[in-house]
Amino acid sequence: MTIGFVGLGQMGTPMALRLASRNKVLVFDQNNQVCDAIANSNISSAETLTEIAALKIIFLCLPNGPVVEKVIFEEGGLLLDLQPGSIIVDTSTIEYNTSISIAQRLAERDIIFIDAPVSGMQARAEGGTLTMMCGGDQTIVDQVKPFMATMASNILFMGASGNGQLTKLINQLLFDINAAALAEILPMAVKLGLDPQKIGDVVNSGTGRSYASEFFIPNVLKGDFSQGYSMNAAYKDLVSGAEISAKYQIPTPVLAAATGTYQQALLAGHGEKDKGGMITVYENMLGVKFRAK
């Protein structure tokens, strides 16, 4: 059985390679060179999405909701050639309501949609140790779980369509808040005369420790802001959080404050940096640098 895989970006490429470690995989990406670069005995390249649509199970790993909708619904996309009973597993990170809408539209054509975003950065994708959060029909999730297991070591069924995306969003918003807190507080420590390296050691061995601190502080100390997703690409999570807060009238003052820091970094032209780059906002404000000496 051949599995389809669409989207060979920073996460999609290692995920497709993991999937191909145990299965035949037909891949598609707008960049044909990326497809050719990973071709092996188990991976072949499709020239068009029509070839992908002929398959029973298709994984997507795309940048955002509009791209997912384009790949599925627009002219030249998957929908026209998908057969009833086909399964689309979307590992992209997209908006909660968009995911629900896609599932509903596909259900009208008897096509099954599972939202299954992943948590974990590129290294975990390469190692097949991602966490995958799934929304949709549990029977279908169980059916495709052996394929998911080549990419993720922790596969969680979260309930109805959209719940996978909602779970991922909750996790991401907490990560964003942690990153914004580091950006605000660490430059303050330097401004008051504390040693950045020692502060980093204290935080990452003490109660201020978080995944964000463990990941970003060593890189910030080196002035390296290239190890995670760019803030430009990740900003959609904060937009989704604000939309949900407004729609369901849920106060989120700490998230709003973190979003303000994020927006300052984007407006200052730091959008290509990873979230650790938010620290530059406060470094510039205070006239200090949180760097190893």
Backbone torsions as a table, in degrees:
resi	resn	phi	psi	omega
1	MET	NA	130.7	178.9
2	THR	-99.1	134.9	-179.7
3	ILE	-106.1	139.2	177.0
4	GLY	-89.1	147.0	177.0
5	PHE	-143.6	121.7	-177.7
6	VAL	-116.9	122.4	176.1
7	GLY	109.9	102.4	-175.6
8	LEU	-117.0	60.4	176.9
9	GLY	-89.7	-153.3	-176.5
10	GLN	-59.0	-38.6	178.6
11	MET	-95.0	-37.7	-174.9
12	GLY	-62.3	-39.0	-178.0
13	THR	-61.8	-53.3	178.6
14	PRO	-65.8	-30.8	177.9
15	MET	-66.8	-42.2	177.9
16	ALA	-63.7	-38.8	178.2
17	LEU	-65.2	-39.7	176.4
18	ARG	-64.1	-44.6	178.2
19	LEU	-58.8	-38.9	-178.5
20	ALA	-75.0	-8.9	178.2
21	SER	-68.3	-19.3	-179.0
22	ARG	-132.0	-0.2	-174.4
23	ASN	-144.1	158.4	168.0
24	LYS	-77.4	132.9	-175.4
25	VAL	-131.1	132.8	173.2
26	LEU	-107.2	118.2	-173.6
27	VAL	-107.5	154.6	174.3
28	PHE	-142.2	136.1	172.1
29	ASP	-151.6	150.2	178.6
30	GLN	-60.2	-28.0	177.9
31	ASN	-91.1	98.6	-177.6
32	ASN	-61.2	-29.4	-179.2
33	GLN	-64.8	-34.6	177.4
34	VAL	-64.3	-43.1	178.5
35	CYS	-60.9	-46.7	-178.7
36	ASP	-63.3	-33.2	-175.6
37	ALA	-67.1	-27.0	-177.4
38	ILE	-106.9	5.0	-179.4
39	ALA	-60.5	135.1	174.4
40	ASN	-150.9	-165.5	-175.3
41	SER	-63.7	-22.9	-179.9
42	ASN	-106.2	-6.1	-177.2
43	ILE	-120.9	123.9	172.9
44	SER	-123.7	161.0	-174.3
45	SER	-106.3	138.7	174.1
46	ALA	-94.2	141.0	176.6
47	GLU	-79.4	-31.6	-178.1
48	THR	-138.1	164.5	176.1
49	LEU	-69.2	-20.7	177.1
50	THR	-58.6	-39.2	178.1
51	GLU	-64.8	-39.7	178.2
52	ILE	-65.3	-40.7	-175.2
53	ALA	-63.6	-18.4	179.8
54	ALA	-75.4	-10.1	-176.0
55	LEU	-89.2	155.8	-177.2
56	LYS	-75.4	-40.0	-176.6
57	ILE	-124.0	128.4	-176.6
58	ILE	-131.8	127.2	174.0
59	PHE	-99.7	140.4	174.4
60	LEU	-116.4	141.9	172.5
61	CYS	-143.2	88.2	-168.7
62	LEU	-123.2	164.3	-169.9
63	PRO	-69.2	-34.0	-173.8
64	ASN	-164.4	176.3	-177.4
65	GLY	-59.6	-48.4	179.0
66	PRO	-56.8	-36.7	178.9
67	VAL	-70.0	-40.6	176.7
68	VAL	-59.8	-45.5	179.1
69	GLU	-63.7	-39.3	178.2
70	LYS	-62.6	-46.5	-178.5
71	VAL	-62.7	-35.4	-177.9
72	ILE	-85.7	-47.8	-163.9
73	PHE	-104.6	-26.7	-173.8
74	GLU	-77.3	165.4	179.7
75	GLU	-55.1	131.5	-176.0
76	GLY	86.8	-0.2	179.0
77	GLY	-86.5	-165.3	-173.4
78	LEU	-76.7	-33.9	-162.5
79	LEU	-56.3	-46.1	-173.4
80	LEU	-57.7	-32.9	-173.5
81	ASP	-106.3	-0.2	176.9
82	LEU	-70.7	140.4	177.8
83	GLN	-93.1	148.2	175.2
84	PRO	-53.1	137.7	-178.1
85	GLY	91.2	-6.3	176.1
86	SER	-63.6	152.8	-177.6
87	ILE	-121.2	124.4	173.3
88	ILE	-109.3	123.8	177.0
89	VAL	-110.3	112.3	-175.7
90	ASP	-98.5	107.6	178.8
91	THR	-92.7	2.9	177.1
92	SER	-66.2	161.6	171.2
93	THR	-101.8	107.6	-178.3
94	ILE	-130.6	176.4	-176.7
95	GLU	-67.3	142.7	-179.9
96	TYR	-53.8	-53.3	-177.5
97	ASN	-68.0	-32.7	176.4
98	THR	-63.3	-41.5	179.9
99	SER	-62.7	-43.0	178.2
100	ILE	-62.7	-42.8	-179.8
101	SER	-62.4	-43.3	179.0
102	ILE	-61.6	-44.3	179.5
103	ALA	-59.9	-42.2	-179.5
104	GLN	-66.7	-43.6	-179.4
105	ARG	-65.1	-39.1	179.0
106	LEU	-71.6	-35.2	179.5
107	ALA	-60.1	-30.9	177.8
108	GLU	-63.8	-21.8	177.8
109	ARG	-104.8	12.2	-179.4
110	ASP	60.6	37.6	175.7
111	ILE	-113.9	135.4	-172.3
112	ILE	-96.0	133.4	-179.3
113	PHE	-122.6	126.7	175.7
114	ILE	-116.9	121.9	172.6
115	ASP	-87.9	124.5	-173.2
116	ALA	-142.7	60.0	178.8
117	PRO	-62.9	158.5	-176.1
118	VAL	-117.6	153.0	174.7
119	SER	-120.6	137.2	-175.5
120	GLY	126.3	143.4	-175.6
121	MET	-89.0	-171.1	-171.1
122	GLN	-56.4	-39.6	-178.5
123	ALA	-60.9	-38.9	178.7
124	ARG	-73.1	-30.5	174.4
125	ALA	-65.2	-40.3	179.0
126	GLU	-65.9	-33.1	-179.0
127	GLY	-89.3	-4.3	-179.1
128	GLY	70.5	28.1	-175.6
129	THR	-116.0	27.4	177.8
130	LEU	-67.6	161.5	166.2
131	THR	-101.3	131.3	-178.6
132	MET	-119.6	126.2	-176.2
133	MET	-111.3	120.0	-167.4
134	CYS	-114.2	136.3	173.0
135	GLY	-123.7	142.1	-179.8
136	GLY	137.1	-147.3	-178.7
137	ASP	-83.5	119.2	-175.9
138	GLN	-63.3	-32.7	178.1
139	THR	-60.6	-40.7	179.7
140	ILE	-71.3	-40.4	177.0
141	VAL	-58.2	-43.8	178.5
142	ASP	-63.3	-34.6	-179.4
143	GLN	-66.2	-40.2	-176.9
144	VAL	-94.9	-1.0	-177.2
145	LYS	-57.2	-37.5	177.4
146	PRO	-58.9	-33.7	176.9
147	PHE	-74.1	-41.7	176.2
148	MET	-58.8	-37.0	-174.7
149	ALA	-66.4	-16.4	174.6
150	THR	-73.2	-20.6	-175.4
151	MET	-109.6	-26.7	-172.9
152	ALA	-131.6	137.3	177.7
153	SER	-93.4	-12.9	-179.7
154	ASN	-131.1	106.4	-176.2
155	ILE	-115.6	117.0	-174.1
156	LEU	-116.8	127.0	172.3
157	PHE	-88.5	121.2	-171.8
158	MET	-106.0	-5.4	177.3
159	GLY	120.8	-143.2	-171.2
160	ALA	-64.0	166.5	177.1
161	SER	-51.7	135.8	-178.3
162	GLY	95.3	-21.8	-175.9
163	ASN	-69.5	-26.5	174.7
164	GLY	-64.9	-47.2	178.5
165	GLN	-64.1	-39.8	-179.9
166	LEU	-64.0	-41.0	178.0
167	THR	-63.0	-45.7	178.2
168	LYS	-59.9	-41.4	-178.4
169	LEU	-62.6	-44.1	178.7
170	ILE	-57.1	-45.6	179.4
171	ASN	-62.4	-44.9	-177.6
172	GLN	-65.9	-38.6	-179.1
173	LEU	-65.3	-38.4	175.9
174	LEU	-64.4	-39.2	177.0
175	PHE	-63.5	-43.8	178.8
176	ASP	-61.4	-42.6	179.6
177	ILE	-62.8	-42.7	178.1
178	ASN	-61.5	-43.1	-178.9
179	ALA	-64.8	-40.7	178.7
180	ALA	-66.4	-36.7	178.1
181	ALA	-64.4	-41.8	176.8
182	LEU	-60.9	-42.4	-179.0
183	ALA	-60.8	-35.6	-177.5
184	GLU	-80.3	-42.3	-169.5
185	ILE	-87.9	-37.4	-175.8
186	LEU	-63.1	-42.8	176.3
187	PRO	-63.4	-30.8	176.6
188	MET	-60.6	-40.5	179.1
189	ALA	-60.7	-42.8	179.7
190	VAL	-67.3	-41.4	179.5
191	LYS	-57.7	-33.3	-178.7
192	LEU	-91.6	8.9	170.4
193	GLY	97.5	7.1	-179.8
194	LEU	-84.4	152.7	-177.8
195	ASP	-79.0	123.8	-176.3
196	PRO	-57.9	-45.1	-178.3
197	GLN	-60.9	-43.7	-178.7
198	LYS	-69.1	-39.2	176.7
199	ILE	-61.9	-42.6	177.3
200	GLY	-59.4	-41.6	178.9
201	ASP	-63.7	-42.1	-179.6
202	VAL	-64.2	-48.5	-178.6
203	VAL	-59.0	-46.4	-174.4
204	ASN	-80.7	-0.2	172.6
205	SER	-120.1	4.6	-176.0
206	GLY	-122.5	-163.3	-174.2
207	THR	-75.9	-11.7	175.8
208	GLY	-83.1	-0.3	-176.4
209	ARG	-67.0	142.6	172.5
210	SER	-151.8	171.7	175.6
211	TYR	-60.1	-39.3	179.5
212	ALA	-60.9	-44.3	-179.2
213	SER	-66.3	-42.1	-178.7
214	GLU	-64.8	-35.5	-178.9
215	PHE	-80.2	-46.2	-170.1
216	PHE	-86.1	-38.4	-173.1
217	ILE	-57.9	-47.6	178.8
218	PRO	-58.7	-36.3	-179.7
219	ASN	-73.6	-39.9	178.3
220	VAL	-62.4	-41.4	179.3
221	LEU	-58.7	-28.0	178.0
222	LYS	-92.6	-5.0	-176.0
223	GLY	73.2	25.9	-177.9
224	ASP	-104.3	113.2	-179.8
225	PHE	-116.7	33.3	-173.3
226	SER	-119.5	11.0	-171.6
227	GLN	-94.5	-10.0	179.2
228	GLY	-124.3	-175.7	177.0
229	TYR	-61.8	146.9	176.8
230	SER	-67.5	150.4	177.5
231	MET	-63.5	-32.9	176.4
232	ASN	-57.3	-45.1	-176.9
233	ALA	-73.5	-32.9	-173.6
234	ALA	-88.2	-9.1	-175.0
235	TYR	-60.4	-25.2	-178.4
236	LYS	-58.4	-28.6	179.2
237	ASP	-65.0	-41.3	179.5
238	LEU	-68.6	-36.3	175.4
239	VAL	-62.4	-44.4	178.7
240	SER	-61.5	-42.4	178.8
241	GLY	-61.2	-42.1	178.8
242	ALA	-65.9	-39.4	179.6
243	GLU	-64.3	-43.2	179.0
244	ILE	-66.6	-42.1	177.7
245	SER	-57.5	-44.3	-179.1
246	ALA	-70.1	-45.1	-175.4
247	LYS	-63.9	-41.9	-174.8
248	TYR	-101.5	7.8	176.9
249	GLN	54.0	47.7	179.2
250	ILE	-105.6	114.6	179.7
251	PRO	-65.6	133.2	177.9
252	THR	-136.9	66.5	-174.6
253	PRO	-65.9	-35.8	-179.9
254	VAL	-69.7	-40.7	176.7
255	LEU	-62.9	-41.0	179.3
256	ALA	-61.8	-40.1	178.9
257	ALA	-65.5	-42.7	178.0
258	ALA	-62.9	-39.1	178.9
259	THR	-62.9	-36.3	177.1
260	GLY	-60.7	-42.7	176.8
261	THR	-63.4	-44.5	178.8
262	TYR	-57.8	-46.9	-177.8
263	GLN	-64.5	-37.9	176.8
264	GLN	-60.2	-40.2	179.0
265	ALA	-65.5	-41.0	178.9
266	LEU	-65.6	-44.6	-179.5
267	LEU	-64.6	-28.1	179.3
268	ALA	-83.0	1.1	175.8
269	GLY	89.0	20.7	-178.0
270	HIS	-99.5	16.3	-172.8
271	GLY	-61.5	-24.2	179.4
272	GLU	-81.1	-11.7	176.1
273	LYS	-77.8	159.7	172.9
274	ASP	-75.8	-179.0	-173.9
275	LYS	-64.3	-22.4	173.2
276	GLY	-60.7	-23.2	-179.8
277	GLY	-68.4	-12.0	175.7
278	MET	-60.3	-23.6	-177.7
279	ILE	-63.6	-24.2	-178.4
280	THR	-63.6	-27.1	177.5
281	VAL	-59.3	-49.5	-177.0
282	TYR	-80.3	-30.2	173.9
283	GLU	-60.3	-45.7	-179.8
284	ASN	-67.5	-36.5	179.9
285	MET	-65.0	-39.9	-175.5
286	LEU	-95.9	-8.4	179.6
287	GLY	71.0	34.5	179.8
288	VAL	-133.2	170.4	174.1
289	LYS	-131.3	132.1	174.9
290	PHE	-91.1	83.0	-175.9
291	ARG	-135.5	152.3	175.3
292	ALA	-68.6	143.0	-178.6
293	LYS	-86.2	NA	NA
